[in-house]
Amino acid sequence: MENTPLMHDGVTIKLIETDKQLAQTITKLSKSKELAVDLEFDQHRFTYGFNLCLIQIADESNSCCIIDPFGIDDMQPVYQLFEDERITKIIHHANNDILLLNKLGCNIKSVLDTDVAAKLLNYERSSLATVLKGEFDKEIDKSQQSSNWNNRPLTEAQLRYAAIDVIYLHRIKDKLVGEVEQLGRLNWLQEENLLLESLQYTEPENPHLKLKNAFRLNFFQQYVLKGLFAFRDEMGREFNKPAPYVIPNEALVDLAQNYQTDVHEWLNHTKGIHGGMKKPKNEKLLKDALVKAIQSAKNNNISQDYPESRWQRPARTPQTEQRKEDLTQVQKSIINKYGEYTSRLIITQSIINEYSQTGKLVCLKQYATNIVLETANELGINLPEPTLKETSK
């Protein structure tokens, strides 16, 4: 698509595709007090990895820029803009956006999440489409929701869809935050936003053990699976495909379980194997990876025993049941007072379960801790001094 501005509902939409255009855009945006922000990304759907595809930013002057990172050599000016604490970044449901930015080395500051604001107002459904329809009677065309944002050139429909994710956020923020403030919950929103800013991207530990039925394998087979998992990941990177598209999860577990099978026969009789894996070169790489994993398991004297059940029913005693009942009563009272959906930000089942089993009241948020203690006091329920988890910045 040519680099000509589009218009949508009175907002100018411009595609930014070069470093020169980006420099001019950042100069303009850095003068704003508030910016509406959204990211389009691909997370193991069409390509390998968790990858940034677009950044949409709308300012207060009816202008929206869509930054295409594929054509830009240096994205640091954007990340520095996001790290500028003087500028509020309005985002709707910011979790994944913040995690991706953190993965890219950007620690975004001064976040205001309108999805959290909606939850604090007890919205049953807080998606952007629902909020827009409920508050402004505007419908979002969802036809591009499953779009492949890796494709270039971007279509006009894609650009309009991407822009809609940000061009209404200033109005949504003004309305929802105003209502939150009227309810005296502005400090709740501020604390929730600070928690979001503290999110850090980490790779999962032992991801091979999270595959379906991996827990049914013995220790030796799990060790082999770990080696195969790493090999599949390398091939996913080479093919630029999500790893399960290269070898399906179920097939990978099957190969680890039956590691003495004929790899050539297995490749050609297993559903879902990427065609590239059947090439002689890659078949040999798979055979080598399997042999290496088996030999390493033998060298390390990995047992053929089966692990004990990874999940055991928590012990139930009169004490654990009483603690559970006490905190459940507190939860019910909070729901009655603040609403079911707001209460989910205040007290969760995991907090109740941990208190039941350990007798420790562990909370992440100060405002929520205060509400839990105040509610318990009103009900005449004695709770221990809570432990407030520290979050790393």
N, C-alpha and C positions, 0 to 999 in steps of 0.2 A: 504494500500500500504506500502511496506517495505521502510524504510528510506534510500534509495539509491539515489544519485544525478541523475537528468536528465540533458540532454543537449538540448538546442534549439538555433539554429543560433549562435553557438559558446559560448553560455552563460551556465554556470553551475547553475542548479536549485536544491536547497536543501530544504527539508521540516524540519521545526523546531517544535518539538512536546513536548520537556521537558524543565524544568527550567535550567538544566545543559547545554543543547544545546543552549538555549537562552543566557545564560551568556557568553559563548564562542563567539557567534555571535555578541553580543552587543560590546564586547571588540574589535572585528575586525571593526565593522561599525563605532564606535566612533572615529576612526582615519581618517575617510573620510571627504572631504571638501563638497561633494555633494552626496545626496542620492535620488534616485527616489523612490517614495512611492505611494502605492495605497491600498485601503481597499475593501474587499468584505463584505457586510453586508446584513441583512434581515430586511427590514422595513415594518412590518405588511403585509408580503406576505405569508410566510409559518408558521411563529411562532408569538407569542405575542411580541409586542414591536419593538424597534429599536436596533438591536443586532449586535455586531461585530462577524464576522465569520472567516476572514483571514486578515493578514497584509502582503503585499508584499513589499520587499525592495531590490533595486538593487544598488550596488556601482559602482565605476568607473573601477573596475578590472574584468569585465565580470563575475560577481558572483551575483546570485539572491537567496535570502532566502524567504521562505514563512512560516510565523509564524502562527501556529495553536493555537489560544487562548484557545480552548476547553481543551487542555491537559496541559496547563501551569497555575501554581498556582498564580504567581506574574508577572503581566504585567508592573509593574512600571518601570523596566529598559528600556522598549520600549518607554514609555511615556517620561521619562527623556531624552532619545535620541532625541525625537521629539521636546522637549522644549529647546534643546541646540542651542542657537542662532548662534554659530560658524559654524554650518553645514546647508547648503542650502538644503531644501526639495523640490524636483521637483515633482509636482503633476499635473495631467491633469484633469481639472474641479474639483476643490478642495472643493466646498461648502459643500456637504453632508459629506465628509470625515472629514472636520474640525468640523462640528456640532456634529458628532458622537463622535469624540475625546473629544470635550468639554463636552459632556454629561458624558463621562467616567472620567472626571477630568483632561484631558490633554489639555493644551493650546499650541498648536504647534506654533513654531516660524520659521522665515526665510523661509517662503513659496515662491515658484516661480511657478505660475500656467501657464502652457503652453497653456491651453485653452484660457486664457485671452490674452496671447501673440498673438495667432492666430486671435483673434477678433480685436486686435489693428492693425493687418495687413489686416483687412477687409475680412477675410475668411467668405464666406457665410455659410459654414458648418465647424464647428471646432471640431467635434468629433475626438477621437484618431484614429479611423479607417480611417477617411477622411484625416487627416493630414499625417498619415503613407503612405497612398496610393499616395497622392499628392506629398509629399516631397521625399519619399524613394521607391515608387512603391512596397510597401509590403502590402499584403492582410492579414487581420485578420480573422481567423476562428471564426464565431459568434455562432457556435452551442451550446456553453456553456453559452451564455449570460443570458438565463433564468434558469440556473442551481440552484438547491437548495443547497446553500453553508453550510447549517446546517448538511447535510448528512456526515457520516463518515463510512468507510474510504473514503478519497478523491481519485478520479480516476486520472490516468495519464493525461487524456484530461483536467480535471479541473485544475490541477497544471500547465500545459502548458498555458492554457488560462489565468490563473491568472498572470503568469510570464510575458506574452506578454504585459500586462498593464504597466509594468515598465521597461523592458529591453531595450526599444528604447528611453526612455524619455531623457536620457543624450544627445543623438544625436539630438532629436527634440528641446530640450532646446537650444543647441548651435546654431542651424540654425535659429530658430525663434527669439531668443533674439538678435542675430547678426543683423537680418533684422530690428527689432524694434529699435535697437541702431542707425542703419544707417538712419532711418527716424527721429531721434531725439526724440523718444518717450519713452526712457528708464525710465524717471522719472514718466511717466504715469503708466507704468507697476509696478514700485515700489509702487506707491500710491495704485493701485488696490490690490496688494498683501497684503499691510498693512491692508486694509479694510477687506480682507478675514480673516486675522489673528484675527480680532476683533469680528468675528461672535461668537455668544453665543447661545447655545441650550436652548430653552424655550418651555414649554408645551403651546399649544394654549389656549386662554381664551374662556370659554363657548363653548367647542367643540360640545356639543349637538345641539347648535343652527346653526351649519354649516351643519347639515344633510339636505338632500333634503326635501323640504316642511315643515321643522320645523318652518319656519317663518309664515306658515299658521295657526299654532296652537294658541289658546288663551293663556293668561298668566298662567292660571291654568294648562293647558295641557303641556305647556313648562316646568313648574316646575316639573310635574310628569316625563316628558321626561328626565330631568336632573338626577333624581333619578334612572331611568331605565338605563340610559347611564352609570352611575357609577357602577351599578350592573353588567351590561354586561361586563364592563372592568374587573371587578374582576373575572368573569367566564372565560374570555379570558385568563387571567393570569393563572387560575387553569388548563384550558385545554391546555395551551401553543399554542393557536391559535389566529390569528387576530380577534379582537372583532366582526367585521362584519361577520365572519365565524360562530360565535356562534348564533347571531341573526342579520339578515340583517338590514341595516340602514332603509330601507323602512318599514320593519316589526316593528322595534322599534318605529318609528314615529306613525305607525298605532295603536300600543298598547297604546301609550300615548294619542292619540286622542280618542280612544274608551276604556278608562281605566276601564269602568264598565263591560267589556266583561268577559265571562267565560274563565279563563286562560287555563284550561285543553283543552277545545275545540279549543282555539286559537292556542295553541302549536301544536296540532295534525292536524290542517287544514291550517297552514301557511307554505309556501314554504321556503326552505333554512335554517330552524332551525337545529342547530347541534343536532345529536342524543342524546348526553349526556344531553341536556337540558330536554329531555322528561322522564328522570328517575324520579321516585317519589320524591327523595330527592331534586333534582334541581328544579323540578316543584314547590315544596313547597317554596324553596328559592326565586323563581321568584314571586310567589304569595305574599310572605311576603314583598319583596322589593316594589311591586306595592302598597300594602296596606299602607306601611310606607310612601311612597312618597305622596299618596293621603292624608293621615292624616296630614302629615307635611304641605302640601299646605293649608289644612283647618285651621290648627292651626295658620298659618302665614297670614291668611285672604287674600290669593292670589286671585286676581280678575279673573272673567270669561270673562273679556273684551278682545278684540283682539288688539294687538299692531298696531300702525300706520305703514304704509308702511316703511320698513327699508331703502328704497332708494327713494330719491326725486331728480328729475331733477334739476341740478344746475341752479340758476337764471341767466338769460341772459339779460345783459344791454349793451348799447353802449360801456361802459367802459370795461366790461369783454370781449366783442367781439374784441375790439381793442387790448387789452393786449394779447389775444389768437392769433390774427393775427400777432402781432409784434414778438412774440416768435416762432411762426410757420415759419415765414420768416427766423429767425435766424437758426432754425433747418434745413430748406431746404438748406441754404448756407453751413452749417456744413456738410451735406450729400454730397453736390457737391464737397467740398474740401477734406473730409477725407474718404468718402465712406459710404454706407448705414449701414454696420454692425459695423464699428468702431464708427459711430455716435451714435449708441445705448448705448454705454458706456458713451457718453458725455452729451447727452440730451435726456430725456425720455418724454413720453406723460404725465406722472404724474407731472413732473416739470412744463410743459406747463399748465396743468389744474389747478394746485395750484396757479400759477401766475395769470392766468385768473380770478380766483374767489377771491383771497385775495389781489392781488397786491404785494405779497411777493415772491421774487426769492430765493427759498430754494434749496441749492445744497449740495451734500455730498462730492464732490471731488474738491480739489483746482485746479488741472490742467484743469478739465472740466469747472469750473467756469471761469477761465481765458479765455478759448476758447470762451465761450458764450459771455462774455463781449467784447472781441476783435472783434468778428464777428458782434455783435450789433453795435459797434462803426463804423465798416467799412460800415455798412448799414445805418448809421445815425439814429439808433433807440436808444432812451434813456431808459435805464433800471435802476431800483433802486439798491442801494447797496445790494449785495446778503447776505443771511444768510448761513453760512457754518455749517452744522450739525456736532456736536461732536459725535465721536464714542467711546463707552466704551470698555476698554481693559480688 
